């Protein structure tokens, strides 16, 4: 890690850095094109190194500003918490979908077993089973990983219980069963 900022390099490349910055701002060159050009042989490019050093200076100044400005720090914290809250909601949604899918597979397998044993399954009864059961889920519990290398059986999406559309007559009477 470098211990010095390198103001001499920044000073010697200031004209180039400013010319590139103005070109991006004015739309003469796109930022994507600029990044491609700087990336090719970047460590040999003195302008690239100067840009990195300027970026580090700006980042250090922003950190110092954040440390000394309490209202700014509160705004940054609130914005960060909002982003983290969104991530938590996406994680929860993903976890919910995974639980529902796993439970639906388990329910389908149990129905197949019951059909294989000669039970008669009424589709109306299946309509009352929710695949969002969470009693068996340990959100932060212990998970075994010793079986991760076992490949699961192929999933058969067909569940033959003689199903017919449920409550079709009710949907048609309110106009939901017909195409618009």
N, C-alpha and C positions, 0 to 999 in steps of 0.2 A: 504494500500500500504506500502510495506517495505521501510524503509529509509536507510537501510544499504545493502551492497553488499553481505556480507557473505563469505569473503575470507577464513575464517577458515574452513568452510564446503567444499569449493572448494578444499582447500589444503588437507583436510583429505580424500577426494574422488578422488584426482587427478589421482592416479594409476588406479582406476576403470574406470574413464572417458576416459583416454588415451587408456586403453586396449580395451574398446568398440569402440572407434573411429578408432583404427588400425584394429580391426576385421571387421568393416564395409568397410573401405578402401580396405582391402585385399580380401573382398568377403567371409569371413568366415561366416558372418551373414548378412542377408539382412536388409536394413533399415526398411522395413515393419515389419519383425519379431521383430526387436529391439523395434519398437514403440508399437507393441502388448504387448511385455513383460513389457515394462516400464509403459504402460497404466493400466495394471491389478494391482490394489493396488498401483497406482503411488504415491499418496500423502504420503504413508507410506515408500516408497523407498527413502533412503537417496541419492542414486546415481541419481535418477530421479530429486530430488530437486537440486542437484549439477549441473546437466545438464541445468536445467532452469536458474540457477544463472549464469552459464558460458554464456549461450545464451544472457542473459540480458547485461552482460559485453560487449560481442562482438557487440551487437546492439548499445549500448551507444558509443562504440569506433567508429563504422562506422558513426553514426550520427555526432559525433564531427569532424571526418575526413571530412565529407561532408560539414560541416559548415565552416571549415577552408581552404578547398581546392577548389578554384573557378573553375578550369577546370573540376574537378570531378563533382562539382555541376551542371555545364552546361551539361556534359554527362548524368548525372542522369535525369536532367530535359528533355533533348531531348528524352531519352529513354521512360520516363514517358509520354511525349506528344505523342510519336508514338503509345504507347499502348492505350492511351485515344482516339486518332484519329481512331484507329481500332475499338474500342468500339462504337464510334459515327457512323462509317460506318455500323456496324452491326445493330445498332439501326435504322438508316435510312432505311436500306434494309428491316428490319422487318416491319417498319411503312409503307413503300411502298407496301409490299406484303399484309398487312392488308387492306390498302386503295383499292388496286386492287380487292381483294376478296370481300370486302363490296360492291364496285361499281358493280361488276359482279352480285352479288345477287340482287341488286337494279334494274339493267338493265333486268335481267331475270324476275323479278316480274312485271316490266312495260310491257315487251313483253307478258307475260301471261295475264295481264289485257287487253291489246289491242286485243289479240286473242279472249279473252272472249267477247269482245264488237263487234267481227265480222271483225276486221281489218285483212287484208292479209299482212303477213310479208315476205319479200323477204330475204333469207339468204345472198344474196350479199350485201344488205343494212346493215345487222348486222355486216358484215365483216369490215365496215368502222367506227364502234363505238369503241372507246378506253375505256377500263375500268380504265385507269389511269387518272381520272379527279380529280383535286385537289382544285378547286375553293371553294368547300364547306367544306374544311378541315381547322380547326384552329389548327395549329401545337402547339401553346402555348396559346390557348384560354381558354374559360370557358367551363367546361364539367359538365353536370348534372349527378348526381349519384343516384337520387331518384328512378330511374326505374331499377336499377341493379338486383333487386330481381324478376323481371318479366322474366319468362322463354320464350325464343324465340320459334317460331313455327319450326317444323321439316323442314329441307331443302330438297327440291325435285330437284335433279340434272338434271332431264330430262326436256328439253325445246323443245317441239314438234312444229317446224316451217317448217317441211318437208325439212330439210336440206340435202344437198348432198355435197360431197367434193367440195370445191371451187377451181376453176382453175386446176382441175385434169389433163386436157390435157396439160396445161403449165408445170406442174411439171413432167409429164411423158416425155415430149420432151427433158428436160434437164437431165433426168436420176434420178430425186429425187423421183418420184412416184413408183419406183420399189425397191424391196428388193435387197440388195447386196449379 
